[in-house]
């Protein structure tokens, strides 16, 4: 559903917060999200509003926002809905492009009260993570290594949208860690995210292989 554009004040303040260097003692992403969620002048918040507000730092925050709900148990089909924007964003990060989403996705919106509820649950964990994040091993958090991170996130996002039982939690967690690493230019977290990505792909491939073997066994039993 289309939504009202964000107010000039919220847009300006959020852009300033998002554009500030991660090493400065400035407003963190958790505070930016709280500010957006607390603005009672708008009933709905669209994906395009967040993209516009975050500007240059949109990759990390938006990938985190779309991946984080999948870390927790969610209704069936949630991963396919939230995974589509992740695929677009990760592909653009891998190609070194500026963040952009097609209008069909950018116009998707959520009620502000629902967004606020999500923020209330997510920001305490995000705030704890932010205290551990700091710029280090910068070669891993800037191009061309950043493009490799985008490619890894793209593969994880594709896995996320596939209807694989138990196939969304670990890939989503890996994307969250990689997104935080990109956001705060923390190469150590990127290393942890890549390791978790490899583990998640191994686990998912094992699940798929187990289902294939079970299907073949069932087929053999029926034929036999």
C-alpha positions in Angstrom: 0.0 0.0 0.0 1.3 3.5 -0.7 2.1 5.6 2.3 2.7 9.3 3.0 6.3 10.4 2.5 8.2 11.0 5.8 8.2 14.5 7.2 11.1 16.8 6.3 12.2 16.9 9.9 12.4 13.1 10.3 14.0 12.7 6.9 16.6 15.3 7.7 17.4 14.0 11.2 17.6 10.4 10.1 19.8 11.2 7.1 22.2 13.1 9.4 22.3 10.2 11.8 22.7 7.6 9.1 25.4 9.6 7.3 27.5 10.1 10.5 30.7 8.0 10.6 30.4 4.8 12.7 33.4 5.7 14.8 31.9 8.9 16.2 29.8 9.0 19.3 26.7 9.9 17.4 23.3 8.4 17.0 23.4 4.7 16.3 21.1 2.7 14.1 19.1 1.6 17.1 18.4 5.2 17.9 17.5 6.1 14.3 15.0 3.2 14.2 13.5 4.4 17.6 13.1 7.9 16.2 11.3 6.7 13.1 9.0 4.4 15.1 8.2 7.1 17.5 7.0 9.6 14.9 3.2 9.6 15.4 2.5 11.9 12.5 2.5 9.0 10.0 0.3 5.9 10.2 2.5 3.7 7.9 6.1 3.4 7.1 7.2 2.3 3.6 10.3 0.5 2.6 11.1 3.4 0.3 11.0 5.8 3.2 13.7 3.8 5.0 15.8 3.6 1.9 15.5 7.4 1.4 16.3 8.2 5.0 19.3 5.9 5.2 21.0 7.1 2.0 24.6 5.9 1.7 24.3 3.6 4.7 21.1 1.9 3.4 22.7 -1.5 2.6 23.5 -2.4 6.2 20.4 -1.1 7.9 17.9 -2.4 5.3 19.5 -5.8 5.0 19.4 -6.1 8.8 15.8 -5.0 9.0 14.7 -7.6 6.4 16.8 -10.4 7.7 16.3 -10.0 11.5 12.6 -11.1 11.6 13.7 -14.4 10.0 16.0 -15.2 12.8 13.0 -15.8 15.0 10.1 -18.2 14.4 7.8 -16.6 11.9 4.6 -17.6 10.1 5.0 -19.6 6.9 5.8 -17.5 3.9 7.4 -14.7 5.8 10.9 -15.5 4.6 9.8 -15.4 0.9 8.3 -12.0 1.4 11.2 -10.5 3.3 13.8 -12.3 1.2 12.9 -10.6 -2.1 14.2 -7.2 -1.0 17.3 -8.9 0.4 18.1 -10.4 -3.0 17.9 -7.0 -4.7 20.0 -5.2 -2.1 22.7 -8.0 -1.9 23.0 -8.1 -5.7 23.5 -4.3 -5.8 26.1 -4.5 -3.0 27.9 -7.2 -4.9 27.9 -5.1 -8.1 29.0 -2.0 -6.4 25.8 -0.1 -7.2 23.9 2.4 -5.1 21.0 0.9 -3.1 17.7 0.9 -5.1 14.5 -1.1 -4.9 11.8 -1.5 -7.6 8.6 0.5 -6.9 6.7 -2.8 -6.2 8.9 -3.4 -3.2 9.6 0.2 -2.2 5.9 0.9 -1.9 5.3 -1.9 0.6 4.5 -0.4 4.0 3.9 -1.5 7.5 1.7 0.1 10.1 3.8 2.4 12.4 2.6 0.6 15.5 3.7 -2.8 14.1 7.1 -1.3 13.1 7.3 0.2 16.6 6.6 -3.2 18.1 9.4 -4.8 16.0 11.8 -2.0 16.9 11.0 -2.5 20.6 11.9 -6.1 20.4 15.0 -5.7 18.1 16.7 -2.6 19.4 17.8 -4.0 22.8 19.7 -6.7 21.0 20.9 -4.3 18.3 22.2 -1.9 21.0 24.2 -4.7 22.6 25.7 -5.6 19.3 26.5 -1.9 18.6 28.6 -1.8 21.8 30.7 -4.6 20.5 31.1 -3.2 17.0 33.9 -0.8 16.0 35.9 -0.1 12.8 38.7 -2.7 12.5 40.2 -4.9 9.8 38.9 -2.2 7.4 40.2 -4.0 4.3 37.4 -6.5 4.8 34.7 -3.9 5.2 35.4 -1.8 2.1 35.5 -2.5 -1.7 36.5 -4.9 -3.2 36.0 -7.2 -0.2 32.6 -5.5 0.3 31.5 -6.9 -3.1 32.4 -10.4 -1.9 30.2 -9.9 1.1 27.4 -8.8 -1.2 27.8 -12.0 -3.2 27.7 -14.1 0.0 24.5 -12.3 1.1 23.0 -12.8 -2.3 23.4 -16.6 -2.0 22.0 -16.6 1.5 19.1 -14.5 0.5 18.2 -16.9 -2.4 18.4 -19.8 0.1 16.2 -17.7 2.5 13.3 -17.5 0.0 13.3 -21.2 -0.9 10.8 -23.3 0.9 13.4 -25.3 2.9 12.3 -26.5 6.3 14.6 -24.9 9.0 16.4 -23.2 6.1 15.8 -19.6 7.1 17.1 -19.0 10.6 20.9 -19.6 10.1 21.1 -17.8 6.7 19.2 -14.8 8.2 21.5 -14.7 11.2 24.5 -14.7 8.9 23.1 -11.8 6.9 22.4 -9.9 10.1 26.0 -10.2 11.2 27.4 -9.3 7.8 25.0 -6.3 7.6 26.2 -5.1 10.9 29.8 -5.6 9.8 29.2 -3.5 6.7 27.3 -0.9 8.6 30.0 -0.3 11.2 33.0 -1.2 9.0 33.9 -4.0 11.4 36.0 -6.6 9.5 36.0 -9.0 12.5 32.2 -9.3 12.4 32.4 -9.8 8.6 34.7 -12.8 9.2 32.3 -14.2 11.8 29.4 -13.7 9.3 31.2 -15.4 6.5 32.0 -18.4 8.8 28.4 -18.6 9.9 27.3 -18.3 6.2 29.4 -21.3 5.4 28.0 -23.2 8.3 24.4 -22.3 7.4 24.9 -23.4 3.8 26.3 -26.7 5.0 23.4 -27.3 7.4 20.8 -26.3 4.7 22.4 -28.6 2.1 22.3 -31.4 4.7 18.6 -30.8 5.3 17.9 -30.8 1.6 19.9 -34.0 1.1 18.0 -35.6 4.0 14.7 -34.8 2.4 15.9 -36.1 -1.0 16.9 -39.3 0.6 13.6 -39.6 2.5 11.7 -38.9 -0.7 13.7 -41.5 -2.7 13.2 -44.1 0.1 9.5 -43.4 0.1 9.3 -43.7 -3.6 11.2 -46.9 -3.6 8.9 -48.3 -0.9 5.8 -47.4 -2.9 7.2 -48.9 -6.1 8.6 -51.9 -4.4 
